[in-house]
């Protein structure tokens, strides 16, 4: 493995580890939900917001990111770059999940408020 590949491998492994750690922390509901809906909400909205679905959504996204970066690290380590056929679809699934779950959460929140 060349020096550049080694650096890339270490960097991608660190990103995978960060994804897994953040995902686990979000599932345990530690800290704040790392979610745009929560981050951009006003202080009053945050106090009344049901954070559980936001934690679950963020946890799933971060764990999927961890899996994607682990697959990229495996591709670098084994020099089998056809593994992109594994992580590219995972990226598409991640994007679709993030959008769809946000829509579902917002619809449920609106229904619960009677809107």
C-alpha positions in Angstrom: 0.0 0.0 0.0 1.4 3.4 -0.9 1.7 6.3 1.5 -1.3 8.0 -0.1 -3.4 4.9 0.2 -2.4 4.5 3.8 -3.4 8.0 4.6 -6.7 7.7 2.8 -7.4 4.3 4.5 -6.7 5.8 8.0 -8.8 8.9 7.2 -11.8 6.8 5.9 -11.5 4.4 8.9 -11.7 7.5 11.2 -14.8 8.6 9.4 -16.3 5.2 9.7 -15.5 5.1 13.4 -17.0 8.5 13.9 -20.2 7.4 12.1 -20.6 4.4 14.3 -19.9 6.3 17.5 -22.3 9.1 16.6 -24.9 6.6 15.6 -24.6 4.7 18.8 -24.8 8.0 20.9 -27.9 9.1 18.9 -29.6 5.7 19.5 -28.9 6.1 23.2 -30.3 9.7 23.0 -27.2 11.2 24.4 -26.6 14.9 23.7 -28.8 16.8 21.2 -30.4 15.3 18.1 -27.9 16.0 15.3 -30.7 16.9 12.9 -31.5 20.0 11.0 -35.1 20.2 12.2 -33.8 20.3 15.8 -30.8 22.5 15.2 -32.7 25.2 13.3 -35.8 25.1 15.6 -36.4 28.0 18.0 -35.8 27.4 21.7 -39.6 27.2 22.3 -40.0 24.6 19.4 -37.2 22.5 20.9 -38.8 22.4 24.2 -42.1 21.0 22.8 -40.5 18.9 20.0 -40.7 15.1 20.3 -37.0 14.3 20.0 -37.2 10.5 19.8 -37.9 10.2 16.0 -35.2 12.8 15.3 -32.7 10.8 17.4 -33.7 7.6 15.6 -33.4 9.2 12.2 -30.0 10.7 13.0 -28.7 7.4 14.5 -29.7 5.5 11.3 -28.1 8.1 9.1 -24.8 8.0 11.0 -24.7 4.2 11.2 -25.3 4.0 7.5 -22.5 6.5 6.9 -20.3 4.3 9.1 -21.1 1.3 6.9 -20.4 3.3 3.8 -17.0 4.5 5.0 -16.2 1.0 6.2 -16.9 -0.3 2.7 -14.7 2.4 1.2 -11.9 1.5 3.7 -12.3 -2.2 2.7 -12.0 -1.2 -1.0 -8.8 0.8 -0.3 -7.3 -2.0 1.8 -8.0 -4.8 -0.6 -7.6 -2.7 -3.7 -10.9 -4.1 -5.0 -12.5 -1.0 -6.2 -15.4 -2.9 -7.6 -16.7 -2.6 -4.0 -18.1 0.7 -5.2 -21.0 -1.4 -6.3 -21.7 -1.9 -2.6 -21.3 1.6 -1.3 -22.7 3.6 -4.1 -26.2 2.0 -3.7 -25.9 2.5 0.0 -25.4 6.2 -0.6 -28.5 6.3 -2.6 -30.4 4.4 0.1 -29.1 6.9 2.7 -30.3 9.9 0.7 -33.7 8.4 0.0 -34.1 7.3 3.7 -33.1 10.8 5.0 -35.7 12.5 2.8 -38.5 10.0 3.2 -38.1 9.7 7.0 -38.1 13.5 7.4 -41.4 13.6 5.4 -42.9 10.9 7.5 -41.8 12.6 10.8 -43.2 16.0 9.6 -46.5 14.5 8.6 -46.8 12.8 12.0 -46.0 16.0 13.8 -48.5 18.0 11.8 -51.2 15.3 12.4 -50.5 15.3 16.1 -50.8 19.1 16.2 -54.1 18.9 14.3 -53.0 20.7 11.2 
